[in-house]
Amino acid sequence: MTYTDKEKQLRYDLAYLRMAHEWSKLSHCKRKQVGSIIVKNGMIISDGYNGAPAGFDNCCEDDDGKTHWFVLHAEANAISKVARSTNNAQDSTLYLTMSPCKDCCKMILQVGIKRVVYSTQYRDNLGLELLKSAHIEVEYIPVPE
């Protein structure tokens, strides 16, 4: 069986989104567990999930169930890991279980990610509009159960 380029890309996109979903399960957050994978030239160069910064108690919510202000988003964790490595995210693809917020979109722009693929819509899509206005490819792909 031979695949068209589009079919092959979708197969890879779904596989990376499933990996991001598995990675999200490492989050200690109760309200939302979000995972991310950064892929460049066919290789995973970073990953992340939402949670407290390294060295802090991994409790994401307060007693009222509200997310602590210091919790890092999955994409922020993945981008930070790239910054600490010998890699860079220029021209890479970011896979997320949830679309990025507007603050994370600014980081996505700044590090040169060229494509964002996500499987669940965040409540605010202002960040996605920013990415699209900067000609970053944004794609929603629901992951079948």
C-alpha positions in Angstrom: 0.0 0.0 0.0 1.4 3.4 -1.0 0.4 6.6 0.7 0.1 10.1 -0.7 2.2 12.8 1.0 -0.9 14.1 2.7 -1.9 10.7 4.0 1.6 10.0 5.2 1.7 13.4 7.0 -1.7 12.6 8.7 -0.4 9.3 9.9 2.6 11.0 11.5 0.5 13.8 12.9 -1.8 11.3 14.6 1.1 9.3 16.0 2.7 12.4 17.5 -0.6 13.6 18.9 -1.1 10.3 20.6 2.5 10.6 22.0 1.6 14.0 23.3 -1.6 12.5 24.9 0.5 9.8 26.6 2.9 12.5 27.8 0.0 14.5 29.2 -0.7 11.7 31.6 2.5 12.5 33.5 1.0 15.8 34.6 0.0 16.0 38.2 -2.7 18.6 37.4 -6.3 17.6 38.1 -8.2 20.1 36.1 -6.4 19.7 32.8 -3.5 17.4 31.7 -1.8 18.8 28.6 1.1 17.2 26.7 3.4 18.5 24.0 6.0 17.2 21.6 8.3 19.2 19.4 9.4 17.5 16.2 12.1 18.7 13.8 13.4 16.9 10.7 11.4 13.8 11.6 12.9 13.6 15.2 11.4 14.4 18.5 13.6 17.1 20.0 11.6 18.0 23.1 8.5 17.1 25.1 6.6 18.6 28.0 3.5 18.5 30.1 1.8 21.1 32.3 3.1 21.3 35.9 5.0 23.2 38.5 8.6 24.3 37.8 11.4 21.8 38.6 12.1 21.7 42.3 8.6 22.7 43.4 5.8 20.6 44.8 4.0 19.2 41.8 0.6 20.4 43.0 -1.1 22.4 40.2 -4.3 23.6 41.9 -5.2 25.3 45.1 -7.8 24.1 47.6 -10.5 25.8 45.5 -9.5 23.9 42.3 -7.9 27.0 40.7 -4.6 26.6 38.8 -1.6 28.1 40.6 -0.2 31.1 38.8 3.3 29.5 38.6 2.2 26.3 36.7 4.0 26.0 33.4 2.0 25.1 30.3 3.1 22.0 28.4 4.4 24.0 25.4 6.4 26.3 27.7 8.0 23.2 29.3 8.9 21.8 25.9 10.3 25.1 24.6 12.3 25.5 27.8 13.8 22.1 27.4 14.9 23.0 23.8 16.5 26.1 25.2 18.6 24.0 27.6 19.7 21.6 24.9 21.9 21.9 21.8 18.8 21.9 19.6 16.6 24.8 18.5 13.0 24.9 17.5 13.4 26.8 14.2 11.2 25.3 11.5 9.8 22.6 13.8 6.3 21.3 14.5 4.7 21.5 17.9 2.1 18.9 18.7 -0.3 19.6 21.6 -3.2 17.9 23.2 -4.8 21.4 23.6 -4.4 24.5 21.5 -2.0 27.0 23.0 -3.0 30.1 25.0 -2.0 33.6 23.7 1.0 33.8 26.0 2.4 30.5 24.8 1.8 31.6 21.2 4.2 34.5 21.7 6.9 32.0 22.7 6.0 29.8 19.7 6.5 32.7 17.4 9.7 33.8 19.1 11.5 30.3 18.8 10.6 29.9 15.2 8.1 27.0 15.3 6.5 26.8 11.8 3.6 24.5 12.5 1.3 23.8 15.4 -1.0 20.8 15.5 -3.5 20.3 18.3 -6.3 17.9 19.2 -8.5 19.8 21.6 -9.6 23.5 21.5 -8.7 25.8 24.3 -11.4 28.3 25.3 -9.5 31.3 24.0 -8.4 31.3 20.3 -6.7 34.7 20.3 -3.3 33.0 20.3 -4.2 30.9 17.2 -5.2 34.0 15.4 -1.8 35.6 16.2 0.0 32.5 14.9 -2.0 32.5 11.7 -1.4 36.2 11.1 2.4 35.3 11.3 1.9 32.6 8.7 2.4 29.8 11.0 0.5 26.7 9.9 -2.1 25.8 12.5 -4.0 22.6 12.3 -6.7 21.0 14.4 -6.8 17.2 14.2 -9.1 15.3 16.6 -7.5 12.0 17.7 -9.8 9.1 17.4 -10.3 7.1 20.7 
